[in-house]
């Protein structure tokens, strides 16, 4: 949580053996906790706790660069983070189309598998903030 405070972020995604404890501490500190939700069809978030911020991602496993049909998000009335195939070339369109609380990208910002391209990261952030 110290790093989250230093970076002035609004949400965290705990991982590992102590993820539950970290999530509880994050909520107590006023942070949203991201909960990954694989999307393979129309989305229903009724089962997601109010303390969790859904991270809506393609149902393809792990950084595939695959998007999903954004129309499956039509009618969502709670905040969510959009992921799945986002990069500098489509982040503005994604934000305009679905109005997420935030966006997440991985492979779309890489120059090689596992290697982030700082120019792509900067362009992604610039285009996301321009909306």
PEJOHU-V114655 format. One record per residue. N is the residue number from 1. D_LAST is the distance of its C-alpha to the last C-alpha in Angstrom with 1 decimal. Layout:
n:N d_last:D_LAST
n:N d_last:D_LAST
//
This chain:
n:1 d_last:28.6
n:2 d_last:29.4
n:3 d_last:26.8
n:4 d_last:24.2
n:5 d_last:25.1
n:6 d_last:25.2
n:7 d_last:21.7
n:8 d_last:20.4
n:9 d_last:18.9
n:10 d_last:18.6
n:11 d_last:20.1
n:12 d_last:22.7
n:13 d_last:24.3
n:14 d_last:28.1
n:15 d_last:30.3
n:16 d_last:34.0
n:17 d_last:37.2
n:18 d_last:36.0
n:19 d_last:32.6
n:20 d_last:33.9
n:21 d_last:35.1
n:22 d_last:31.9
n:23 d_last:29.8
n:24 d_last:32.1
n:25 d_last:31.9
n:26 d_last:28.1
n:27 d_last:28.1
n:28 d_last:30.8
n:29 d_last:28.6
n:30 d_last:25.8
n:31 d_last:23.6
n:32 d_last:22.2
n:33 d_last:24.0
n:34 d_last:22.3
n:35 d_last:24.5
n:36 d_last:24.1
n:37 d_last:24.5
n:38 d_last:25.4
n:39 d_last:24.1
n:40 d_last:26.6
n:41 d_last:26.4
n:42 d_last:25.2
n:43 d_last:24.1
n:44 d_last:26.2
n:45 d_last:25.3
n:46 d_last:28.4
n:47 d_last:30.1
n:48 d_last:27.4
n:49 d_last:28.4
n:50 d_last:26.4
n:51 d_last:26.5
n:52 d_last:24.6
n:53 d_last:21.0
n:54 d_last:21.1
n:55 d_last:19.7
n:56 d_last:19.7
n:57 d_last:20.8
n:58 d_last:22.8
n:59 d_last:26.4
n:60 d_last:27.3
n:61 d_last:28.6
n:62 d_last:27.0
n:63 d_last:24.3
n:64 d_last:25.3
n:65 d_last:22.0
n:66 d_last:22.5
n:67 d_last:19.8
n:68 d_last:20.9
n:69 d_last:20.7
n:70 d_last:17.5
n:71 d_last:19.4
n:72 d_last:21.5
n:73 d_last:18.9
n:74 d_last:19.1
n:75 d_last:20.5
n:76 d_last:19.6
n:77 d_last:19.5
n:78 d_last:19.3
n:79 d_last:16.7
n:80 d_last:16.6
n:81 d_last:15.2
n:82 d_last:14.6
n:83 d_last:16.7
n:84 d_last:18.8
n:85 d_last:18.4
n:86 d_last:14.9
n:87 d_last:14.6
n:88 d_last:12.7
n:89 d_last:13.6
n:90 d_last:12.1
n:91 d_last:9.5
n:92 d_last:6.5
n:93 d_last:9.1
n:94 d_last:10.1
n:95 d_last:7.2
n:96 d_last:7.2
n:97 d_last:11.0
n:98 d_last:12.0
n:99 d_last:9.8
n:100 d_last:11.3
n:101 d_last:12.1
n:102 d_last:11.6
n:103 d_last:12.0
n:104 d_last:15.2
n:105 d_last:16.5
n:106 d_last:20.1
n:107 d_last:21.9
n:108 d_last:18.9
n:109 d_last:18.9
n:110 d_last:22.6
n:111 d_last:24.9
n:112 d_last:27.8
n:113 d_last:28.4
n:114 d_last:27.7
n:115 d_last:26.7
n:116 d_last:23.1
n:117 d_last:22.1
n:118 d_last:20.6
n:119 d_last:19.0
n:120 d_last:17.2
n:121 d_last:16.2
n:122 d_last:14.9
n:123 d_last:13.0
n:124 d_last:11.5
n:125 d_last:10.5
n:126 d_last:9.2
n:127 d_last:7.0
n:128 d_last:5.9
n:129 d_last:5.5
n:130 d_last:3.8
n:131 d_last:0.0
//
